[in-house]
Amino acid sequence: MQIKQIKGLTARTKAVLEGSWLSTDTFGGMDVNMVVMGAFKNMPEQVKRSAKATTKALASGGVHPFDGPIIKQDGTTMVAEGERLSLKALLGMDWYIQGVDVVGL
């Protein structure tokens, strides 16, 4: 298993050891390897290529996963075309996106 370095992790670890670390909210994505995709297995080659291209676009910032339009299951528009879901809304998200099936609740 390969472990990828998270930008800033060394500095945070050093601060802990020195006693100067402060608790803060930390948000990172694929660009800093805080979020990584698993292996693309058991899928057609075209789907794998598409998934890899999407992962690359997410990591580079070319695509953002919370750009609108985002529609709730009940049909309500939560994020309009050309807008992005705010961090505050994301952290308070208590609804499902249209097309997500909930089983067993």
C-alpha positions in Angstrom: 0.0 0.0 0.0 1.3 3.4 -1.0 0.9 6.3 1.4 0.8 9.7 -0.2 2.1 12.8 1.7 -0.5 15.4 2.6 0.8 18.9 2.1 1.3 20.5 5.5 1.2 17.2 7.4 4.9 17.5 8.3 4.4 21.0 9.7 1.4 19.9 11.7 3.2 16.9 13.1 6.2 19.1 14.1 3.8 21.6 15.8 2.3 18.8 17.8 5.8 17.6 18.9 6.7 21.2 19.8 3.5 21.9 21.7 2.4 24.7 19.4 -0.3 22.9 17.5 -3.8 24.4 17.6 -7.0 22.6 16.6 -8.4 24.0 13.4 -10.9 23.0 10.7 -9.0 21.3 7.9 -10.5 20.8 4.5 -8.5 19.2 1.7 -9.3 17.2 -1.3 -7.6 15.3 -4.1 -5.2 18.1 -4.8 -3.5 17.5 -1.4 -4.1 13.7 -1.3 -6.5 14.1 1.6 -9.1 12.3 -0.5 -8.0 9.5 -2.8 -9.9 7.2 -5.0 -9.7 3.4 -4.6 -8.5 1.2 -7.5 -10.8 1.2 -10.5 -11.6 -2.5 -10.7 -14.4 -4.7 -12.0 -15.5 -2.2 -14.6 -15.3 -1.8 -18.4 -12.2 -0.1 -19.7 -14.2 2.9 -21.0 -15.7 3.5 -17.5 -12.2 3.2 -16.0 -10.8 5.8 -18.4 -13.7 8.1 -17.6 -13.3 7.7 -13.9 -9.5 8.4 -14.1 -10.2 11.5 -16.2 -12.8 12.7 -13.7 -10.4 12.1 -10.8 -7.7 14.1 -12.6 -10.1 16.9 -13.3 -11.2 17.0 -9.6 -7.6 17.0 -8.4 -6.6 19.9 -10.8 -9.6 22.0 -9.9 -11.1 21.7 -13.4 -14.2 20.1 -12.0 -15.8 20.8 -8.6 -18.1 18.1 -7.2 -20.5 20.7 -5.7 -21.1 22.9 -8.7 -24.7 23.4 -9.7 -27.2 22.5 -10.7 -27.8 20.4 -7.6 -31.3 19.1 -7.1 -32.7 17.5 -4.0 -34.7 14.3 -4.2 -38.0 16.2 -3.9 -37.1 18.3 -7.0 -36.0 21.4 -5.1 -33.0 23.2 -6.6 -30.4 23.6 -3.9 -27.6 25.0 -6.1 -28.4 26.8 -9.4 -26.5 26.4 -12.6 -23.2 28.4 -12.4 -23.2 28.4 -8.6 -21.4 26.3 -6.0 -22.6 24.7 -2.8 -21.1 26.7 0.1 -19.0 25.1 2.8 -21.6 26.0 5.4 -24.3 24.3 3.4 -22.2 21.3 2.8 -21.4 20.9 6.5 -25.1 21.1 7.3 -26.3 18.9 4.5 -29.2 16.8 5.7 -30.7 15.9 2.4 -30.1 13.5 -0.5 -29.3 14.5 -4.1 -31.8 13.5 -6.7 -31.0 10.1 -8.0 -29.6 8.7 -4.7 -31.6 5.8 -3.6 -32.0 5.2 0.2 -32.3 1.6 1.1 -33.1 0.4 4.6 -33.9 3.7 6.4 
